[in-house]
Amino acid sequence: MKKTFFGHILFLIVVNLLVKPFYLFGIDREVQNTLPAGDYGLFATLFGFTFLFQIVNDFGIQGYNNRRIAQYGHLLAKYFGDFLVLKGVLGLAYVLVVAIAGAVTGYLQAYPLLLGGILLNHFLTSLLLFLRSNVSGLALYRTDSILSITDRLLLILLLGLILYVPGWRTHLRLEWFVLAQTIALSATCLFALGILLPRVKRIRWRFRPALLLVILRQSYPYALVVFLMTLYTRIDSVMIERLLPEGLLEVDRYASAYRLLDASNMIGYLFATLLLPMFSRQLRDGESPGELAHFSARILLSGALTLAAGVIMVRTPLMEALYTGGNAYSGLILAWLMVSFVGVCGTYVYGTLLTAAGDLMPLNRIFGISVVVNVVLNAVLIPYHGALGAAVATCFTQLGVFLAQLWLAYRSLALKVQLGTIAQLFVLVVVLVLGGWAILHWLPLVWYGQLLAELALGALLAVLLGLIDIRSALQLLSSNTGEH
């Protein structure tokens, strides 16, 4: 299983590194720099607001279906049409709920077209993730890797024309940005359908309320996971906009730093998309998932600590280089978010493992407590510290979730405590901090040279400490061929 995982995660990382960073910094960042101040903050606020109701849009179907298809692939053809009908019903309910909430908050009256466009894009994203859950559930991991970048590749082509053709950039509007996302997501959904249809043979369009209710009851725990995670990860932008007089400008600053967190999260999320069906198969077959969990955690956490240390070290010049409004304040926001990145990477392993195990109520209790903690911290910190307060709240929440999931995974799945790995990670942190200080004070390099030096130090340390076993990785890579 480690061999299969390593080969596909390497392929997944490579194809995503070729596309997604360019989209985030060559397209998305340029959109924010080009639009008037506050416009991107408005987009981030409406995006976060509509995302809060994602439980209605998805209701846990993606996670439930990924685990189910990974364990029983023959069920795809039998129930694919029923799931599509259910996605349509949930989509209509989602539109209604967001419309009511938008009317209550005033967003619907003030920004009807933007709200509608972002809402539609959330539905298309949910549909695409459902289709991809079938692809990865069938163990077509490399095909799923291609699907994971298709919408971003299309957005690069569409928005690149506007941003980089002379004379067009000055006419860019926020509505065009949203419309381009709609086109790219729609085309990618059609592509995914084209991959699945030959394996489904024929879609049976049936509205069977009794079956749909059974599916909803079984997917409910996954829906609660999605809902609670959405609350503590997306409510920050909405609270910033609501609690501060110049809320949209503060959301703009927060979104500029959060983009770097999103970019960093890319690899961790890719790990999770592969780990969920693999963990599910191992648990179905009675195998212990401990070795795969330990293998992936060492890679992810050592990489997260190294990247976080490097970015924190050069936070201010990095933000000044990326954004027209970048400064020490936005750099400090970035620093707190990058500390939270370590916790997020841990949840990509152990949260995914707990999800694959299927007993989600203890996991949901963790998320429920996290929501309360995050909302209280945001309510206390944002009025006094603005977007920085939201970043601090995010940091404490994410680290708390990771530690709670780690404890729950080891307790409920009887995993062996890896004291050696804990010691190795501690040494890595200490050396990264001391090495970063030395690089800043003794190496006369420009900021990006200092960043590369810190990243190289972390990578070398991870190999020397045994957190990343290059020899085993090369053996796994050389022996891994084909699509599973």
Sequence and secondary structure as in RCSB ss.txt:
>XXXX:A:sequence
MKKTFFGHILFLIVVNLLVKPFYLFGIDREVQNTLPAGDYGLFATLFGFTFLFQIVNDFGIQGYNNRRIAQYGHL
LAKYFGDFLVLKGVLGLAYVLVVAIAGAVTGYLQAYPLLLGGILLNHFLTSLLLFLRSNVSGLALYRTDSILSIT
DRLLLILLLGLILYVPGWRTHLRLEWFVLAQTIALSATCLFALGILLPRVKRIRWRFRPALLLVILRQSYPYALV
VFLMTLYTRIDSVMIERLLPEGLLEVDRYASAYRLLDASNMIGYLFATLLLPMFSRQLRDGESPGELAHFSARIL
LSGALTLAAGVIMVRTPLMEALYTGGNAYSGLILAWLMVSFVGVCGTYVYGTLLTAAGDLMPLNRIFGISVVVNV
VLNAVLIPYHGALGAAVATCFTQLGVFLAQLWLAYRSLALKVQLGTIAQLFVLVVVLVLGGWAILHWLPLVWYGQ
LLAELALGALLAVLLGLIDIRSALQLLSSNTGEH
>XXXX:A:secstr
 HHHHHHHHHHHHHHHHHHHHHIIIIIIHHHHHHS TTHHHHHHHHHHHHHTTHHHHHTTHHHHHHHHHHH TTH
HHHHHHHHHHHHHHHHHHHHHHHHHHHHHHTHHHH HHHHHHHHHHHHHHHHHHHHHHHHHHTT HHHHHHHHHH
HHHHHHHHHHHHHHSTTTGGG  HHHHHHHHHHHHHHHHHHHHHHHHHHH S      HHHHHHHHHHHHHHHHH
HHHHHHHHHHHHHHHHHHSTTHHHHHHHHHHHHHHHHHHHHHHHHHHHHHHHHHHHHHHTT   HHHHHHHHHHH
HHHHHHHHHHHHHTHHHHHHHH TT  HHHHHHHHHHHHHHHHHHHHHHHHHHHHHH   HHHHHHHHHHHHHHH
HHHHHHHHHHTHHHHHHHHHHHHHHHHHHHHHHHHHHTT    HHHHHHHHHHHHHHHHHHHHHHHH    HHHH
HHHHHHHHHHHHHHTTSS HHHHHHHHHH  S  
